[in-house]
Every structure is written in C-alpha cells, then in structure tokens.
Amino acid sequence: NKTDPDEVSYEGGIGGMVTDWFGVRIAAQDISRDGQLHNQFLNRQDDEHEQNAQRIKLLFLPTENLSIELMGVASETSANYWGLQLMNLDEGSSAFLRNYDANIEDDPYNFTSSYDQDGFLDKTSDTLGLKTDWDIGPVGALNNLNMVLVLADTSLTIDSLVDLDTSPADLAALEGVSDYEQQSAELRFTGTADSLFGIGTGVEFVVGAYVFDSRFSQRTQITAGSDFGAYLTTDDALQLVSGQTSVSSGGLLGGLNLVGIGLISDITGAAIGDDYLQLDYLLNVDAQAIFAQMSWALTDQFIITPGIRFSREHKVADASGKGVCQTAVLGTPCLMELALSAEDYDERGLSRKETDVSPKLSFQYYLNSDSNIFLTYSRGYKSGGFNASSFGGEDLGFEPEEAATIEAGFKGEFFDNTLRLNAAVYQTQFDNLQVLAFNGAFFDVTNAASAISRGLEMDFMWLTPFEPLSVAGSLGLLDAKYDSYPNAPAPVTSGLNSNQDLSGKRIAFAPEQSASLTPTLTLPVFGLAMRASVDFLYQGNQYTDGDLDPNSYLKGFSQVSARISVGAWDQRWALTLGGSNLTDEKVLNQVLDTVFFPGSYNARQKSGRKVFASLSFAW
C-alpha cells in the first residue's frame, strides 16, 4: 500500500488447517510514514511514524464441539513527537523566539513547526490471549447452551520525549516512561429456551463473570532547558508566575539580539544547573463483575430484554511530585516548579472502593418480519480514579460518572429489502460527568456536576433501481450541554488558574452535526470487477478545549475522499487507487493553551490531501 505523502505499508498473512484438529495463521504488518508536518528548525518531519506488528493464531479442535484458540500479538511503534504548531503568538513572544529562529511563525494551517528538541515516542505492546469455546448443547429445558472462556495478558511500555514549549528556544523538555500490565478473565454462557416458565415463544440469554487486574507506573520529568534563564526575563514568564496575563515588564528583551540572548542563556544556565519537576505515579486496580441479559419473546412480535451488571472495583495509588534543583537544600523554590505553579506533595496509599449496579430494559415490537420499533432505558457507570500528573496534589482524585439513557428508534428494510433504514433519538443525563481539563502540560480529569446530551442518529443503505449503484449514508444531530458546572476552568485570558461558570453551555468535543454520503458503483470491465466510490463527509462546529476558549472553536468542515479498484469478482486480488481530503481542506483537529506563552496556543492540524495505491492478494 503506497500513500502520498510517502507512506508505505505492507500487510500479509498466511494460514490454514494443518490437520483436521489443528490450524495456524500468521500475519504481519509494517507501516512507514514520512508525515506532513515539517520542522523548519530541525529540518525533519515532526509526525514521522513507523510501526510493525506480528500476530500468530493457533486453533485446536480436540472434539467436534470444543475449540481452543491461542493468539499472540506483538507491536512496536516509533514516531517523532508531538506534532503541534504555534498559533496566535503575541509580539513579545514572537520577538523572543525570533532570536532562535528568524523565520518563526504562528500559522496553524501550513504544516510547519519549529522545535529544538528531537521529540520521540517509542511504544511496545504484547498480548497473549486464550479463547475456549464449548458447544455444550441441550441441557434440561435449555437449548444450544454454549460456554466461552477468554483469558488475556497484556503489557504496554511507552517512552517519550517532547518539546514542552513547542518552540525553537530550549525552555523545557518533558520526558515520560510508563509501564502497564493487565490480566483479565471472562466466562460467559449463552443459550436459548422455548419459553420462560411456559410464557412466551422463546428466550435467548447470556450470563457471565469478569475479573480484571492491572498495574500502571509512570515517571515524568519536566526539565529546564539552557534558554530557560533568558525566558525568565520575559513578560511571558512574569505572566505565568503571577497568574495575570496583563502584567508587563516593559519589554526587557525587546532590543536584545541573538548575542545578548545567548549571553543571558549562558550565564543563567550555569547558575540554574539541573532544575526539573518530577512526578511519580503508581496505580493498582482489581475489578470484578457479573452480568446477565435475556431477550424474551412474549409473542412473535413483542420482545422484552432486561439486563443487569454488578461490578466492584478497588484502586490503590501512590502519587508524588517534587522539584529537584541545586538550590532546593536552601529552601528556595525550584524554577521549573515555580513557573508551573507546582508544589511538592507525596500521597501514599490512596484508595477507592466502588460498587455499581447498572440495569437495562428494552422493548422491541416487530411491525413485520423486516421492521421493528424499540424503546430502551439503560444506566451506565464510569469509575472514579486518580490523576497521574498533578502539579500540586490537590486535584488527584475524581468521582465516578453516572449516566442514564433513554433511546427510542426504528429499524427496517423496505422495497424488497433494497433499502435498509435505522434511526434513533436519545437523551442521556450525566451526573458527575468526567471532563478533561488541560493543566498546562497534561490533561487532568475533573467532574462537572451534571450534563445532558440529546441527539438523533440515522443511517441507511440503498440498493438503487440502477443495479450497479448503491448509496450509503448517515446523519447525526447532537445537543450536549452542561446542566451545572460552576467551577469550570476559564480561558487563560481571564487569568491563569481562574474559574468560570459553564452551566448551560456546550460540552467540548461535541459537534452539533455530522453526516456522510457514500455512493458506490460496481461494474464489469473486461471480465473483472470495477468498484468506484466517493465519500462525502461533514462535521459540525465544536470547541476543542474544556474551557470553551473562543480560540479553540473550530468551524464545521466538509471533506471528500474517493477510491476506485479493479480486481477479481471473488476479491482474490484487487488494485486500488484513491485519496482522502481530495480538496485539501485546511482543518484543525485541536487547539490548546501553550505552556509557556500565555494567550498563545498549540494547534494540531488534520491531515491534508493524500493519495494512495494498494495491491492486495488473497488465496
């Protein structure tokens, strides 16, 4: 598979039954991408990416009604990191940064960055899984009883270095190392019965249990760079430390050139020495759950589906943060800790024990064999926890989120099954909604008091009267607002660490509209199958930062993708040409506050136009 800009991927697999009781399949994937974001300071692509993965699956059939599947997956990813562009630099910040890169700019739409750090992200993961499927058969009044046991062990390691200031000045580097391990087991039984206590025309059920255990450790260091001393003489530093974005020192560095800046950096760098903020985090989780659900056909047309899940979870965490510098022994605050408004803390044995009962009840009525209407009530739950990267230790914990949803909809096929249409309206009430709040370097989880989300979702597939043409599409409408959020974080222009009342306001990352339309044409060409399709996509406006900063507001946008393939009718081989974002729309994916330049932003740009060619074989 070949993509522009310079992305090449290879994927292949081979497998089959070796004997009548043993089979094997091996697959591998390799992806290499040069990327689109050019770092003009380091002359590299900041979103360059390489990934390789291997998978092996062994299938054992010891009896005709028992299968055992053993699977192993290994993956390695290496990427330049972290793909952000500066946006809305004020004149003071621009003047300071021009001493390091005379061509510094703040256009977030030109795929151009300027970092001095060779940021990277290296990730390795390994998964081993075992699935046992036993077709037990009839047992008493039960028909087709089946048992499935799934065991899994997963490990993940991430090592990263990022330029925290996202600029050509050497202000701060963020280094992180994390390790994650988890083991899980799930046992479930499924089956059918002719009735429930002689009532109804049929029952389908699932009942099971799940256990989970995990361990996560992380060490993060934010280290002052060689130019941090020069930065401390700027208005940006004064605003960051004071928490007031309007203060000014009179532009102390306005007249300094690179020589002057370099002299300050040399002097202050030697005086500061090693200065960093270190954050350590360890989390152990053990959880258990039991669940059950059945679909009970009271008549041939009316089905009731009750379900319930009972869960328990215990989390234990250690979290600490400390400034490390050569002046700490004198009781003087470390400069990086001071700049980030951080404080030393050491919290051991933090513990959360939670239980939850989540019910579900659904009613389904078949108008005929091809269409039905339904009404569902369900209650969801997301456990509370602890933030791994707190600057002060006062915002470590967050509460569990609860959600109650009611949904009504329709599913049907019409015109001799040539049109499939699904539609639903829903409303979800959230209590203690968990929201992401950017603390200047990381995302912390906090709780909004309550929120409500209402919407409509619809999708269709139409096999048109013109037999070679089919059309698929979808539509989503969303109205998501906070009911109560009186202490929400405010935009940095309101003052650093200030709050605002977002009650009645929109929720971030919740576009009001989304839609897609995909016509596909399939025609015979010289005995081969030619398939051509076009994707029309639309996503509505949204905020991309939890403080609803106007600068994080992204307007709605449309994109067009297309592909054409020629190959065998049985899909044993195919040659495909295509492209995404063919009109090369310049669209941002996210806008966040910068760490060291109050009032300026970091933007992440969506991919520009890409074209690709792919050749696949199957036998």
Protein Blocks (a to p, Z undefined) as FASTA:
>chain_A
ZZdehiacddddddddfblmbccdddddddddebjadcfklopafkbccddddddddddd
fbfkbccdddddddddddddehiacehiafklmmmmmmmomkbccbfklopacdfbdcdd
ddddddddddddddebjehjbghiacddddddddddddddddfkopabdfbccddddddd
ddddddddddddfbeehiajbdcdddddddddddddddddddddfklmmmmmpmklmmmm
nopakbcehimmlmpcfklmmmmmmmmmmmnmpaddddddddddddddddddddddfblm
bccdddddddddddddddddddddfklmnopacfklmmnopacdddehiacddddddddd
dddddfblmbccddddddddddddddfbdfklpampccddddddddddddddeehhlacc
dddddddddehiacdddehjaccddddfbdcddddddddddddfblmbccdddddddddd
dfbdckgccdfknoghiacdfehiacehiafbdcdddddddddeehiacddddddddddd
ddfbfklpaklpccdddddddddddddfklpaccddddehklopacdfbdcddfklghia
cddddddddddddddddZZ
